[in-house]
Amino acid sequence: MTDGKKLGDTFAVDVTPTWTGLMPAFIHIIESGDEAGRKLVGEELYRMAKLLDEARALLEEKENDDD
């Protein structure tokens, strides 16, 4: 991550959280949150899993193309 990107006289800073950084909050919501929070966390975890599966497939495809 960079410190920021200059945009005219201001800087833009990327504050996108990492999955590792979100996990403590997700675990807390699963353990102590309400039904709506648990549903949201479940949806996000499935979304993450889908993205990881897609990334893995792309990497495997690239590895096979390099052979």
MARROMAR-551978 format. One record per residue (C-alpha): x, y, z; residue in three letters. Coordinates in steps of 0.001 Angstrom, whole numbers, plus 500000, padded with zeros to 6 digits. Example, Ala and Ser with C-alpha at 12.3 -4.5 7.8 and 13.67 -1.06 7.14 Angstrom:
REM MARROMAR-551978
<east->512300, north->495500, up->507800, type->ALA>
<east->513670, north->498940, up->507140, type->SER>
//
This chain:
REM MARROMAR-551978
<east->500000, north->500000, up->500000, type->MET>
<east->501242, north->503461, up->499209, type->THR>
<east->501035, north->506409, up->501576, type->ASP>
<east->498692, north->508228, up->499234, type->GLY>
<east->498053, north->509457, up->495724, type->LYS>
<east->498310, north->513169, up->494967, type->LYS>
<east->495140, north->514569, up->493436, type->LEU>
<east->495722, north->518262, up->492801, type->GLY>
<east->496317, north->519892, up->496166, type->ASP>
<east->494973, north->516924, up->498126, type->THR>
<east->495963, north->513313, up->498684, type->PHE>
<east->493766, north->510236, up->498370, type->ALA>
<east->494570, north->507429, up->500781, type->VAL>
<east->493329, north->503896, up->500146, type->ASP>
<east->491704, north->502695, up->503370, type->VAL>
<east->490299, north->499478, up->501923, type->THR>
<east->490338, north->496912, up->504738, type->PRO>
<east->492064, north->493580, up->504338, type->THR>
<east->490252, north->490299, up->504899, type->TRP>
<east->492687, north->489551, up->507719, type->THR>
<east->491843, north->492876, up->509291, type->GLY>
<east->488103, north->492204, up->509038, type->LEU>
<east->488218, north->488716, up->510563, type->MET>
<east->488125, north->489803, up->514252, type->PRO>
<east->484979, north->491844, up->513586, type->ALA>
<east->483430, north->489006, up->511569, type->PHE>
<east->484141, north->486520, up->514359, type->ILE>
<east->482662, north->488880, up->516941, type->HIS>
<east->479503, north->489327, up->514844, type->ILE>
<east->479150, north->485564, up->514362, type->ILE>
<east->479560, north->484959, up->518099, type->GLU>
<east->477635, north->487920, up->519500, type->SER>
<east->475772, north->489681, up->516724, type->GLY>
<east->472155, north->489628, up->515745, type->ASP>
<east->470660, north->487585, up->512911, type->GLU>
<east->471064, north->490395, up->510357, type->ALA>
<east->474767, north->490772, up->511218, type->GLY>
<east->475399, north->487044, up->511012, type->ARG>
<east->473623, north->486942, up->507639, type->LYS>
<east->475758, north->489808, up->506315, type->LEU>
<east->478982, north->488175, up->507525, type->VAL>
<east->477950, north->484858, up->505987, type->GLY>
<east->477282, north->486532, up->502638, type->GLU>
<east->480665, north->488274, up->502743, type->GLU>
<east->482495, north->485049, up->503589, type->LEU>
<east->480820, north->483262, up->500677, type->TYR>
<east->481728, north->486186, up->498403, type->ARG>
<east->485328, north->485973, up->499564, type->MET>
<east->485406, north->482218, up->499002, type->ALA>
<east->484047, north->482643, up->495470, type->LYS>
<east->486680, north->485266, up->494648, type->LEU>
<east->489447, north->483041, up->496021, type->LEU>
<east->488193, north->480092, up->493967, type->ASP>
<east->488180, north->482281, up->490850, type->GLU>
<east->491693, north->483583, up->491584, type->ALA>
<east->492964, north->480047, up->492129, type->ARG>
<east->491459, north->478908, up->488811, type->ALA>
<east->493130, north->481830, up->487019, type->LEU>
<east->496494, north->480993, up->488589, type->LEU>
<east->496169, north->477338, up->487627, type->GLU>
<east->495214, north->478351, up->484084, type->GLU>
<east->498233, north->480651, up->483873, type->LYS>
<east->500529, north->477912, up->485188, type->GLU>
<east->499196, north->475505, up->482559, type->ASN>
<east->499672, north->478120, up->479809, type->ASP>
<east->503293, north->478620, up->480893, type->ASP>
<east->504071, north->474898, up->480426, type->ASP>
//
